[in-house]
Amino acid sequence: VSQAELTDKGKGRRSSQDRRPSSRRLSLTQVVLPVSASLAQIMSQGKLFPWSRPPRCPRCGCRKRWGHGYVGRYFDGFSEQIWMKRWRCVECGAVHTCRPTTHWRRFLAPIAVILASLAAKLGGLPWPRDESRQRQQYWHRGYLIQSRFDGLPSVSIDELLDRLVIVATHSTADRTTLPVPDPPHRNLAATGPP
């Protein structure tokens, strides 16, 4: 197909068929990969930090992944963005972003700070003064959503953590921290007589 056929009567406008996203783009997902490293260590080395390649794709189990650049993320206690490595699966097209194990996805605060705030509030104490009240209320509302997800009665924080649920999230669709699955099939090398 020539460039002239892609434009609307040669005037530089693309037809509506060309503007529609492909079905492959719509099916891409973002997966967060936990990394055992401190934020200070990652920030000090920047893009030179030695990121380990995930053993397989958490979405489909494929062993083929390539580097997909870096993305800047902000965290509490750091005034500048910190570069996080991204990987892309060749088979399913999913993009995987690395993140320290001390933080849940979509949260700037460390897990320990969020859990301490929730424990204080559930214990009948006022909101801790280290964080803003509004932010802690957001975490508490997220906990209420997750604790009542399966119906009443409410579930404790420990039970949610045992189920790998992100305790403070408001999402009901993307609420768990899923571990990297086992591959769909084992790699075997069977040899026989020639």
C-alpha positions in Angstrom: 0.0 0.0 0.0 1.5 3.3 -1.0 1.5 6.5 1.1 -1.0 8.1 -1.3 -3.5 5.2 -0.7 -3.2 5.7 3.1 -4.2 9.4 2.9 -7.6 10.8 2.2 -7.5 12.0 -1.4 -3.8 12.8 -1.1 -4.5 15.7 1.3 -2.6 14.3 4.2 -5.6 13.0 6.2 -5.7 9.4 7.2 -8.9 7.4 6.7 -10.9 6.4 9.8 -9.8 2.8 9.2 -6.1 3.8 9.6 -6.8 5.7 12.8 -8.4 2.7 14.6 -5.9 1.0 17.0 -5.0 -2.5 16.2 -6.5 -5.3 18.2 -2.9 -6.1 19.4 -2.6 -2.7 21.0 -5.9 -3.1 22.8 -4.9 -6.4 24.4 -1.6 -5.3 25.9 -1.4 -5.3 29.6 1.0 -3.8 32.2 2.5 -6.1 34.8 4.6 -5.0 37.7 7.6 -7.1 38.6 8.8 -7.0 42.2 12.6 -6.3 42.6 14.6 -6.8 45.8 16.5 -3.6 45.8 16.4 -0.4 47.8 15.2 2.8 46.1 18.3 4.6 47.2 20.5 2.0 45.5 18.4 2.2 42.3 18.5 6.0 42.3 22.2 6.2 42.9 23.0 4.0 39.9 20.1 5.3 37.7 19.8 3.5 34.4 23.1 1.7 35.1 21.5 -0.4 37.8 21.9 -4.1 37.1 18.3 -5.1 36.5 17.8 -8.9 36.4 15.8 -10.2 33.5 12.6 -12.0 34.7 12.9 -15.8 34.1 9.6 -15.8 32.1 6.6 -13.7 31.3 4.2 -13.5 34.3 1.3 -13.3 31.9 1.9 -16.1 29.5 4.9 -18.0 30.8 7.0 -17.3 27.7 10.8 -17.2 28.1 11.3 -14.6 25.3 11.5 -11.0 26.6 13.4 -8.0 25.4 14.3 -4.7 27.1 11.6 -2.1 26.6 13.5 1.0 28.0 13.0 2.8 31.2 10.1 4.7 32.8 10.4 7.4 35.5 8.5 6.8 38.7 8.1 9.0 41.8 8.2 7.7 45.3 7.8 9.3 48.8 11.0 10.7 50.1 12.6 11.3 46.7 12.2 14.7 44.9 13.4 13.3 41.6 12.0 10.5 39.4 13.6 7.1 39.7 14.2 5.1 36.5 12.5 1.7 36.5 13.4 -0.9 33.9 10.7 -2.3 31.6 10.5 -5.6 29.7 8.3 -6.6 26.9 7.1 -10.2 26.1 7.6 -11.3 22.5 4.6 -13.7 22.6 1.8 -11.8 24.3 3.1 -8.3 24.0 2.7 -7.5 27.7 4.9 -4.8 29.2 6.4 -5.5 32.6 7.7 -2.7 34.8 10.1 -3.4 37.6 9.3 -2.0 41.1 10.8 -2.4 44.5 9.2 -5.0 46.8 8.8 -2.3 49.4 6.0 -0.6 47.3 2.7 -1.8 45.9 1.9 -0.8 42.3 0.2 2.5 42.0 1.3 3.7 45.4 4.1 6.2 46.2 4.3 5.4 49.9 6.0 2.2 51.2 3.9 -0.7 52.2 5.1 -0.4 55.8 3.8 3.2 56.1 0.4 2.2 54.7 0.0 -0.7 57.0 1.1 1.3 60.0 -1.5 3.9 59.2 -4.3 1.4 58.8 -3.3 -0.5 62.0 -3.4 2.8 64.0 -6.8 3.7 62.6 -8.3 0.2 63.1 -6.9 0.3 66.6 -9.0 3.3 67.5 -6.1 5.8 67.3 -6.2 9.1 65.4 -4.5 9.4 62.0 -0.7 9.4 62.3 0.7 12.9 61.7 3.5 11.7 59.4 1.2 11.6 56.4 -1.7 13.8 55.3 -5.1 12.8 56.6 -6.7 12.7 53.1 -4.1 10.3 51.9 -4.6 8.0 54.9 -8.4 8.2 54.4 -7.9 7.0 50.8 -5.9 4.0 52.1 -8.6 3.3 54.7 -11.4 3.4 52.1 -9.4 1.1 49.9 -9.0 -1.3 52.8 -12.8 -1.2 53.4 -13.4 -2.0 49.7 -11.0 -5.0 49.8 -12.1 -6.3 53.2 -15.7 -6.5 52.0 -14.9 -7.7 48.5 -16.3 -11.2 49.2 -19.2 -9.9 51.2 -19.7 -9.3 54.9 -18.2 -9.8 57.5 -15.0 -7.8 56.9 -11.7 -9.5 56.5 -8.6 -8.5 58.5 -5.5 -7.0 57.0 -3.5 -10.2 57.7 -6.0 -12.3 55.8 -5.9 -9.9 52.8 -2.1 -10.0 52.9 -2.1 -13.8 53.0 -4.3 -13.8 49.9 -1.7 -11.4 48.2 -4.3 -8.6 48.0 -3.1 -5.0 47.8 -4.8 -3.9 51.0 -5.2 -0.2 50.2 -6.2 -0.3 46.5 -9.7 0.8 45.3 -9.4 -1.5 42.3 -11.6 -4.6 42.3 -10.3 -6.0 39.0 -6.5 -5.6 39.5 -6.3 -6.2 43.3 -3.7 -8.9 43.8 0.1 -9.1 43.5 0.4 -12.3 41.5 3.7 -14.2 41.6 5.4 -15.2 38.4 3.6 -18.4 37.3 5.2 -21.7 36.5 5.8 -22.2 32.8 2.9 -23.8 30.9 5.1 -26.7 30.0 8.5 -28.1 31.1 11.6 -27.9 29.0 12.7 -31.4 28.3 15.6 -32.7 26.3 14.8 -36.3 25.3 17.6 -38.1 23.5 17.3 -41.5 21.9 19.3 -43.8 19.7 20.3 -42.2 16.4 
